[in-house]
Every structure is written in structure tokens, then in C-alpha cells.
Amino acid sequence: MAARREPGVSLAWMARPLRGLVRFCGIFFLCAVFAALLGLPWPVYRWLSMVHSDVEGTPDLIVMMGGGGIPSESGLTRAWQTAYEAAKYPKARVLVAMPFEPGEGGARRSAVQRELQLRGVSEARLLQEGYGRHSREQAVRVYELCKEQAEHTRVLIVTSPEHVRRSVLAFRKAGFPKVRGRGTEDQQLDAKLEYGRDEAADSGSRGAPLVGRSLMVRYQFWNNLQIEVKVARELAALLYYKAKGWI
């Protein structure tokens, strides 16, 4: 007598694609680790941070692209660099391209505008385009504000390094022919960070070996992984902008 099959849905068909997915994720992870160890994302990162421009001289308009708000790492570094450029070019107007937070706009200055004022940028120089929600929209809205002078306006964009290329190309596409970009610069720590066993805070510790002499293990490897994420995201954004005809 034939065995009776229990009713139910077989999931055996999922096994093969699931194994393939796990294998792909494993290979991808190993490639990411090796790329971080070899520092491979940095050439692409530098390419993203630079775009050829023939524009020279004093900019008429300094545009700070919106980051993660104030306070945040990207927001504060962009504000610092914008204030630096504003001091370097005291005749340029300073425009913040960042969505308004609730309650901001009109007579009430935004947090990033107040941050720039704290860093020495006078209130009379400050403008904000607070309605654009992404780089393309911000470029178009800034163009609408400057449409009559856009052809002759020399624009300096301040943003994170990996965002420079996309920002400059988006502003050119929007109608600004004279645009160049400036990526924020991190201040490198000059202090001596290596240490040996005799210098360790707990010389009697045991277990895992000390890695005090290896800045790659302690810092650079993890920083490279972060750069990989930024590069991957920005390359995907560039492809999307190209497909949409925004750059």
C-alpha cells in the first residue's frame, strides 16, 4: 500500500537560490574585506571628489549643499568649510541648499544659518533654498533664484568629497555654466597613536594579542570599509542621475 503524503507546500525549490544567495554574499563580503585591506576604494573616492573646471577667480556665490543637519558630522564639516571659503572670498554671497526643519524659514534662521553666523558669516550674506529634497531639485531651485544672473555667476559648491562630482554636474545641467566644487577636508590627527606592551594601560592583560603598533587594524581598515559604503552609494546615485538625464 502506497504511503500517504501529508498535505503541505514543499519549500525545497527555495534551497538552491538560497544557497546561491548565501554564496554570493560571502564572496561579496570577502571582496569588500580585501578591498579595504588594500585601500582600493580611495582612487574612486578621489575621482568622485574632483571634476574638471575652467572656472577661476573669486566666486560670486558659495553654495553649501545640505548634509545631515546640525549637529551632525557632515553638517558641521560642511558648515566649517563653507565659513572658511566665505572668509576667503568676503564678497561672495553664501547660500545654503538644505530643506527647512519645522518652524524654520522666513524671519527665523535655520540651524545651519545660525551655525554659519557663529563661524563669522554675516547675516546679510546668507540665503537658504529650503525646499529642494535632493541634489537635482536643489540645483534647479537655486537656478530659479539666480536665473537672471546664472550665466555669469561663478559658483563654488561646498559638500562632502564623494558628493562633489554629482553636485557640480547637477548644477551645470540646471543652467550654471561656471561651477566648481570644494570637498570638505578632515583634520588629520598628528599625535603618536602606536603603543607597545610596555606602554599599554594594562600591561598584565592576557588573551588577544596587542595591536598597538598596527594602525591598519585599529583604524585604517574600518575607515576603508566606511569609504567603500560611501563610494558604492555615490556610484549608484551617479548612475541614477545619468539615467534620469539630471547630469
KEVEXSE-929354 format. One record per atom (N, C-alpha, C): residue in one letter; x, y, z. Coordinates in steps of 0.2 Angstrom, whole numbers, padded with zeros to 4 digits, always signed. Layout:
<pts>
AXYZ ...
</pts>
This chain:
<pts>
M+0004-0006+0000 M+0000+0000+0000 M+0004+0006+0000 A+0003+0011-0004 A+0007+0017-0005 A+0007+0021+0001 A+0012+0024+0003 A+0012+0029+0009 A+0008+0035+0007 R+0005+0037+0012 R+0000+0043+0011 R+0004+0050+0012 R+0004+0054+0007 R+0008+0061+0008 R+0004+0066+0012 E+0007+0069+0017 E+0004+0074+0021 E+0003+0080+0016 P-0003+0083+0017 P-0004+0089+0013 P+0001+0095+0016 G+0003+0099+0011 G+0008+0105+0013 G+0011+0107+0007 V+0015+0113+0008 V+0019+0116+0002 V+0026+0114+0003 S+0029+0111-0002 S+0036+0110-0001 S+0040+0116-0003 L+0045+0117+0002 L+0050+0123+0001 L+0057+0121-0002 A+0057+0115-0005 A+0063+0113-0007 A+0066+0117-0013 W+0061+0120-0017 W+0063+0124-0023 W+0067+0130-0021 M+0066+0132-0014 M+0070+0138-0012 M+0077+0137-0010 A+0079+0130-0009 A+0086+0129-0006 A+0091+0131-0011 R+0090+0129-0017 R+0096+0131-0022 R+0097+0139-0023 P+0092+0143-0024 P+0093+0150-0024 P+0095+0153-0018 L+0093+0150-0012 L+0095+0152-0005 L+0103+0151-0005 R+0105+0145-0007 R+0112+0143-0006 R+0116+0148-0011 G+0113+0150-0017 G+0117+0154-0021 G+0118+0161-0018 L+0112+0163-0015 L+0112+0170-0012 L+0117+0170-0006 V+0118+0165-0002 V+0122+0165+0004 V+0130+0165+0001 R+0131+0161-0005 R+0137+0161-0008 R+0139+0167-0010 F+0135+0171-0014 F+0136+0177-0017 F+0138+0182-0011 C+0134+0182-0006 C+0135+0187+0000 C+0142+0186+0003 G+0144+0179+0004 G+0150+0178+0006 G+0156+0180+0002 I+0155+0179-0005 I+0161+0181-0009 I+0161+0189-0009 F+0155+0192-0009 F+0155+0199-0009 F+0158+0202-0003 F+0157+0199+0003 F+0160+0201+0009 F+0167+0200+0009 L+0170+0195+0007 L+0177+0194+0006 L+0180+0199+0002 C+0177+0200-0004 C+0180+0205-0009 C+0180+0212-0005 A+0175+0214-0001 A+0175+0220+0002 A+0180+0221+0007 V+0182+0215+0011 V+0187+0215+0016 V+0194+0216+0012 F+0195+0212+0007 F+0202+0213+0003 F+0202+0220+0001 A+0197+0223-0002 A+0197+0229-0005 A+0199+0234+0001 A+0196+0234+0007 A+0198+0238+0012 A+0205+0237+0014 L+0208+0231+0015 L+0214+0230+0017 L+0219+0233+0012 L+0218+0233+0005 L+0222+0236+0000 L+0221+0243-0001 G+0216+0246+0002 G+0215+0253+0001 G+0212+0255-0006 L+0208+0250-0009 L+0206+0251-0016 L+0200+0256-0017 P+0196+0257-0012 P+0191+0262-0013 P+0194+0269-0014 W+0200+0271-0012 W+0202+0278-0012 W+0203+0281-0018 P+0206+0277-0024 P+0206+0281-0030 P+0199+0283-0033 V+0194+0278-0032 V+0187+0280-0034 V+0184+0286-0030 Y+0186+0286-0023 Y+0184+0291-0019 Y+0187+0298-0021 R+0193+0298-0023 R+0196+0304-0026 R+0193+0306-0032 W+0192+0302-0036 W+0189+0303-0043 W+0182+0307-0042 L+0178+0304-0037 L+0172+0307-0035 L+0172+0314-0033 S+0178+0316-0029 S+0179+0322-0026 S+0182+0327-0031 M+0183+0326-0037 M+0186+0330-0042 M+0182+0330-0048 V+0181+0336-0051 V+0178+0337-0058 V+0181+0343-0061 H+0183+0342-0068 H+0187+0347-0071 H+0183+0353-0072 S+0186+0359-0071 S+0183+0365-0071 S+0188+0371-0073 D+0186+0375-0078 D+0190+0380-0080 D+0188+0387-0076 V+0184+0386-0072 V+0182+0392-0068 V+0187+0394-0063 E+0189+0400-0063 E+0195+0403-0059 E+0192+0409-0056 G+0196+0412-0051 G+0195+0418-0048 G+0190+0418-0042 T+0187+0423-0040 T+0183+0424-0034 T+0176+0422-0036 P+0173+0417-0032 P+0166+0415-0034 P+0161+0421-0032 D+0156+0421-0035 D+0150+0426-0034 D+0145+0423-0029 L+0145+0416-0029 L+0140+0413-0025 L+0143+0406-0022 I+0143+0405-0015 I+0146+0399-0012 I+0139+0395-0010 V+0139+0389-0012 V+0133+0385-0011 V+0135+0380-0006 M+0132+0379+0000 M+0133+0374+0004 M+0128+0369+0003 M+0130+0363+0001 M+0125+0358+0000 M+0123+0354+0007 G+0116+0353+0008 G+0114+0350+0014 G+0117+0344+0016 G+0119+0343+0022 G+0121+0336+0024 G+0116+0333+0029 G+0118+0331+0035 G+0114+0328+0039 G+0111+0332+0044 G+0111+0339+0043 G+0108+0343+0048 G+0113+0346+0053 I+0111+0350+0058 I+0116+0352+0063 I+0113+0351+0070 P+0116+0347+0074 P+0123+0345+0073 P+0123+0338+0070 S+0128+0337+0065 S+0130+0330+0063 S+0137+0331+0060 E+0140+0325+0058 E+0147+0325+0055 E+0147+0329+0049 S+0143+0327+0044 S+0143+0330+0038 S+0140+0338+0038 G+0135+0339+0042 G+0133+0346+0043 G+0138+0351+0046 L+0142+0348+0051 L+0146+0353+0054 L+0153+0354+0050 T+0155+0348+0046 T+0161+0349+0042 T+0159+0353+0036 R+0154+0353+0033 R+0152+0357+0028 R+0151+0364+0030 A+0148+0365+0036 A+0147+0372+0038 A+0154+0375+0040 W+0159+0371+0043 W+0166+0374+0044 W+0169+0376+0037 Q+0169+0371+0032 Q+0172+0373+0026 Q+0169+0379+0022 T+0162+0379+0023 T+0159+0385+0020 T+0161+0392+0023 A+0161+0392+0030 A+0163+0398+0033 A+0171+0399+0031 Y+0175+0394+0030 Y+0182+0395+0028 Y+0182+0399+0021 E+0178+0396+0017 E+0178+0399+0010 E+0175+0406+0010 A+0170+0407+0014 A+0166+0414+0015 A+0171+0419+0017 A+0176+0417+0022 A+0181+0421+0024 A+0186+0423+0019 K+0187+0418+0015 K+0192+0418+0010 K+0190+0423+0004 Y+0183+0422+0003 Y+0180+0426-0003 Y+0175+0431+0001 P+0176+0436+0004 P+0172+0440+0008 P+0166+0444+0004 K+0167+0444-0003 K+0162+0447-0007 K+0156+0442-0010 A+0158+0436-0009 A+0153+0431-0011 A+0147+0430-0007 R+0141+0429-0010 R+0135+0428-0006 R+0136+0420-0004 V+0132+0418+0002 V+0133+0412+0004 V+0125+0409+0004 L+0124+0404+0001 L+0118+0401+0000 L+0118+0393+0003 V+0113+0392+0007 V+0113+0385+0010 V+0107+0381+0006 A+0109+0376+0003 A+0104+0372+0000 A+0102+0366+0004 M+0097+0367+0009 M+0096+0362+0013 M+0088+0363+0015 P+0084+0357+0016 P+0077+0358+0017 P+0076+0361+0024 F+0071+0365+0025 F+0070+0368+0031 F+0067+0363+0036 E+0069+0364+0042 E+0066+0360+0048 E+0059+0363+0050 P+0055+0360+0053 P+0049+0363+0055 P+0050+0369+0059 G+0046+0374+0057 G+0047+0381+0061 G+0052+0385+0058 E+0057+0383+0053 E+0062+0387+0050 E+0059+0390+0044 G+0063+0395+0042 G+0061+0399+0036 G+0058+0406+0037 G+0058+0410+0032 G+0055+0417+0034 G+0060+0421+0038 A+0057+0423+0043 A+0061+0428+0048 A+0066+0423+0053 R+0064+0417+0053 R+0068+0413+0058 R+0073+0409+0054 R+0079+0410+0056 R+0085+0407+0053 R+0085+0400+0055 S+0088+0396+0050 S+0089+0389+0051 S+0095+0388+0056 A+0095+0381+0058 A+0101+0379+0062 A+0107+0380+0059 V+0108+0378+0052 V+0114+0379+0049 V+0116+0386+0047 Q+0111+0390+0046 Q+0112+0398+0045 Q+0115+0400+0052 R+0112+0398+0058 R+0115+0401+0064 R+0122+0398+0065 E+0123+0392+0063 E+0130+0389+0064 E+0135+0393+0060 L+0133+0395+0054 L+0137+0399+0049 L+0139+0406+0052 Q+0133+0409+0055 Q+0134+0415+0059 Q+0139+0415+0065 L+0139+0409+0068 L+0143+0408+0074 L+0151+0408+0071 R+0151+0406+0065 R+0158+0405+0062 R+0160+0411+0058 G+0157+0416+0059 G+0159+0423+0056 G+0156+0425+0050 V+0151+0421+0047 V+0147+0423+0041 V+0142+0428+0043 S+0142+0434+0040 S+0137+0439+0042 S+0130+0437+0039 E+0125+0439+0043 E+0118+0438+0041 E+0116+0441+0035 A+0119+0447+0033 A+0117+0450+0027 A+0119+0446+0021 R+0124+0441+0021 R+0127+0437+0016 R+0123+0431+0015 L+0119+0429+0020 L+0116+0422+0020 L+0109+0422+0016 L+0108+0416+0012 L+0102+0414+0009 L+0101+0407+0011 Q+0095+0405+0010 Q+0094+0397+0010 Q+0088+0395+0005 E+0090+0390+0002 E+0085+0387-0003 E+0083+0381+0002 G+0077+0381+0004 G+0075+0376+0009 G+0069+0371+0007 Y+0068+0371+0001 Y+0063+0366-0002 Y+0065+0361-0006 G+0071+0361-0009 G+0074+0355-0013 G+0075+0349-0008 R+0073+0343-0011 R+0074+0337-0007 R+0080+0333-0009 H+0083+0334-0014 H+0089+0331-0017 H+0093+0335-0021 S+0099+0333-0023 S+0104+0337-0026 S+0101+0340-0033 R+0097+0336-0037 R+0095+0339-0043 R+0090+0344-0042 E+0085+0343-0037 E+0080+0348-0035 E+0083+0354-0032 Q+0088+0354-0028 Q+0091+0359-0025 Q+0095+0364-0031 A+0098+0360-0036 A+0101+0364-0041 A+0096+0368-0045 V+0091+0365-0047 V+0085+0368-0051 V+0083+0374-0047 R+0081+0373-0040 R+0078+0379-0037 R+0083+0384-0035 V+0090+0383-0035 V+0095+0388-0034 V+0095+0392-0041 Y+0095+0388-0046 Y+0095+0391-0053 Y+0089+0396-0053 E+0083+0394-0051 E+0077+0398-0051 E+0078+0405-0047 L+0082+0404-0042 L+0083+0410-0038 L+0088+0415-0041 C+0092+0412-0046 C+0098+0416-0049 C+0097+0416-0056 K+0091+0415-0059 K+0090+0414-0066 K+0093+0420-0070 E+0092+0426-0068 E+0094+0432-0072 E+0102+0432-0073 Q+0105+0430-0067 Q+0112+0431-0067 Q+0116+0424-0068 A+0112+0419-0069 A+0115+0412-0069 A+0121+0411-0074 E+0120+0414-0080 E+0125+0413-0085 E+0132+0415-0083 H+0132+0421-0079 H+0138+0424-0077 H+0140+0423-0070 T+0136+0420-0066 T+0138+0418-0059 T+0143+0413-0058 R+0148+0414-0055 R+0153+0409-0053 R+0151+0406-0047 V+0150+0400-0047 V+0148+0396-0041 V+0153+0391-0038 L+0154+0392-0032 L+0158+0387-0028 L+0153+0383-0024 I+0153+0376-0025 I+0149+0371-0021 I+0154+0368-0016 V+0151+0368-0010 V+0154+0365-0004 V+0150+0359-0002 T+0153+0353-0002 T+0150+0347+0000 T+0155+0342+0002 S+0152+0336+0004 S+0157+0331+0006 S+0161+0329+0000 P+0167+0326+0001 P+0171+0325-0005 P+0168+0320-0010 E+0165+0315-0008 E+0162+0310-0013 E+0155+0313-0017 H+0153+0318-0014 H+0147+0321-0017 H+0149+0327-0022 V+0155+0329-0023 V+0157+0335-0027 V+0155+0334-0034 R+0157+0328-0037 R+0156+0327-0044 R+0148+0327-0046 R+0144+0324-0042 R+0137+0324-0044 R+0134+0331-0043 S+0136+0334-0038 S+0134+0341-0036 S+0135+0346-0042 V+0142+0346-0044 V+0144+0351-0049 V+0141+0349-0056 L+0140+0343-0058 L+0137+0341-0064 L+0129+0342-0064 A+0126+0342-0058 A+0119+0343-0057 A+0118+0351-0058 F+0122+0355-0055 F+0122+0362-0056 F+0123+0364-0063 R+0128+0361-0067 R+0129+0363-0074 R+0123+0361-0078 K+0120+0355-0076 K+0114+0353-0080 K+0108+0358-0079 A+0108+0361-0073 A+0102+0365-0071 A+0103+0372-0074 G+0109+0374-0077 G+0109+0380-0080 G+0115+0385-0078 F+0119+0382-0073 F+0125+0386-0071 F+0131+0384-0075 P+0134+0388-0080 P+0140+0385-0084 P+0147+0386-0080 K+0147+0390-0075 K+0153+0392-0071 K+0153+0389-0064 V+0154+0383-0064 V+0154+0379-0057 V+0160+0376-0056 R+0162+0376-0049 R+0167+0371-0047 R+0166+0369-0040 G+0169+0364-0038 G+0167+0361-0031 G+0173+0361-0027 R+0171+0361-0020 R+0176+0360-0015 R+0174+0355-0010 G+0177+0350-0009 G+0176+0345-0004 G+0178+0347+0003 T+0175+0345+0008 T+0177+0346+0015 T+0183+0342+0016 E+0187+0344+0021 E+0194+0341+0022 E+0194+0339+0030 D+0195+0333+0031 D+0196+0331+0038 D+0202+0333+0041 Q+0203+0335+0047 Q+0209+0337+0050 Q+0212+0330+0053 Q+0218+0329+0050 Q+0222+0323+0052 Q+0225+0324+0059 L+0225+0319+0063 L+0227+0319+0070 L+0235+0317+0069 D+0239+0322+0072 D+0246+0321+0071 D+0249+0318+0078 A+0245+0316+0082 A+0248+0313+0089 A+0250+0306+0087 K+0255+0304+0091 K+0258+0297+0091 K+0253+0292+0094 L+0250+0288+0090 L+0245+0283+0092 L+0247+0276+0093 E+0253+0274+0091 E+0256+0267+0092 E+0258+0266+0099 Y+0257+0260+0101 Y+0260+0259+0108 Y+0262+0251+0108 G+0267+0250+0113 G+0269+0243+0114 G+0266+0240+0120 R+0268+0234+0121 R+0266+0231+0128 R+0268+0235+0134 D+0274+0237+0134 D+0276+0241+0140 D+0273+0247+0141 E+0269+0250+0135 E+0266+0256+0136 E+0258+0255+0137 A+0256+0249+0137 A+0249+0248+0137 A+0246+0250+0144 A+0240+0252+0144 A+0237+0254+0151 A+0237+0248+0156 D+0236+0242+0153 D+0235+0236+0157 D+0240+0231+0155 S+0246+0232+0157 S+0252+0228+0155 S+0251+0221+0157 G+0247+0219+0162 G+0245+0212+0164 G+0240+0209+0161 S+0237+0212+0155 S+0231+0209+0152 S+0234+0203+0148 R+0229+0198+0147 R+0231+0192+0143 R+0225+0191+0138 G+0226+0186+0134 G+0221+0185+0129 G+0223+0187+0122 A+0219+0191+0119 A+0221+0193+0112 A+0227+0197+0112 P+0231+0196+0106 P+0237+0200+0106 P+0236+0207+0105 L+0241+0211+0108 L+0241+0219+0107 L+0241+0221+0100 V+0238+0226+0098 V+0238+0228+0091 V+0240+0235+0091 G+0244+0237+0096 G+0245+0244+0097 G+0250+0247+0091 R+0254+0243+0088 R+0258+0245+0083 R+0255+0245+0076 S+0249+0243+0075 S+0246+0242+0069 S+0240+0247+0068 L+0241+0253+0065 L+0236+0257+0064 L+0231+0255+0058 M+0233+0250+0054 M+0228+0247+0049 M+0223+0243+0053 V+0225+0239+0058 V+0220+0235+0061 V+0215+0239+0066 R+0218+0245+0069 R+0214+0249+0073 R+0210+0254+0070 Y+0212+0257+0065 Y+0209+0262+0062 Y+0208+0262+0054 Q+0213+0261+0050 Q+0213+0262+0043 Q+0208+0257+0040 F+0208+0251+0042 F+0204+0245+0039 F+0196+0247+0040 W+0194+0250+0046 W+0187+0251+0047 W+0186+0258+0043 N+0190+0262+0043 N+0189+0268+0039 N+0188+0267+0031 N+0192+0262+0029 N+0192+0260+0022 N+0185+0257+0021 L+0182+0253+0025 L+0176+0250+0025 L+0170+0255+0024 Q+0171+0260+0028 Q+0166+0266+0028 Q+0166+0270+0021 I+0173+0270+0018 I+0173+0274+0012 I+0170+0269+0006 E+0171+0263+0007 E+0168+0258+0002 E+0160+0259+0002 V+0157+0260+0007 V+0150+0261+0008 V+0148+0268+0004 K+0152+0273+0006 K+0151+0280+0003 K+0152+0280-0005 V+0157+0276-0007 V+0158+0276-0014 V+0153+0272-0018 A+0151+0266-0015 A+0145+0262-0018 A+0139+0266-0019 R+0137+0270-0013 R+0131+0274-0014 R+0131+0279-0019 E+0137+0283-0019 E+0138+0288-0024 E+0138+0286-0031 L+0141+0280-0032 L+0141+0277-0039 L+0134+0276-0041 A+0130+0273-0037 A+0123+0271-0038 A+0119+0277-0040 A+0121+0283-0036 A+0117+0289-0037 A+0119+0292-0044 L+0126+0292-0045 L+0128+0294-0052 L+0124+0291-0058 L+0124+0284-0057 L+0121+0280-0062 L+0113+0282-0063 Y+0110+0283-0057 Y+0103+0285-0057 Y+0102+0292-0060 Y+0106+0297-0058 Y+0106+0304-0061 Y+0107+0304-0069 K+0112+0299-0071 K+0113+0299-0078 K+0107+0296-0082 A+0104+0291-0079 A+0098+0288-0082 A+0092+0293-0082 K+0092+0297-0077 K+0086+0302-0077 K+0088+0308-0082 G+0094+0309-0084 G+0096+0315-0088 G+0097+0321-0083 W+0099+0320-0077 W+0100+0325-0072 W+0107+0328-0072 I+0112+0324-0076 I+0119+0326-0076 I+0121+0325-0083 
</pts>
